[in-house]
């Protein structure tokens, strides 16, 4: 079983809609959770990090963590075509484990 | 300091040759990481340094791979006797100093370089 699981997609949403990206992890000892965005041919860039149960909001992005269900999600409100990218979920336990990423396409 | 820099950006080599990549982290960062990423996959952890000490090494890492960070600043990743399966993007990342040595507890936000794309013919 992989440490981090993501639906590879592709996920398509119309411009202005909410995009919902999901991630599950296998080890309950995982403490820190990250979402990275990666454009094609580029390196990952940090979008959000979350350590505590609940929601964390930053602009159009909201990260949600549920440690009991071992579930992390990322919501993107008012999706823009520039949000089209692959979104990587990562956890620390104790090394960094990345999921395979979910490809998001925002249709104008 | 504009961020993590990696050199070269692209490397084409023949099977059996040795290659070496360099990573210069953000200057205040004491942690440095190497990852490998193939198409359609997330970055795969290879190894991690805190200052000059190599603290973690993936059990999946072949003994043909070696990494150094001799003065706690830049790092090199060497691949000996390259194979076609080594073709990938090699990413370096660095992070701010965290509290204590337990990676799980540190607020360990990593910043990535642009990567070195290796093609083994």
Interface residues (C-beta under 8 A of the other chain):
Chain A: X4 X8 X29 X30 X31 X32 X34 X42 X43 X44 X45 X46 X49 X51 X88 X90 X92 X93 X94 X95 X96 X97 X98 X99 X100 X101
Chain B: X33 X35 X40 X41 X42 X43 X44 X45 X48 X56 X58 X91 X102 X103 X104 X105 X106 X107 X108 X109 X110 X111 X112 X113 X114 X115
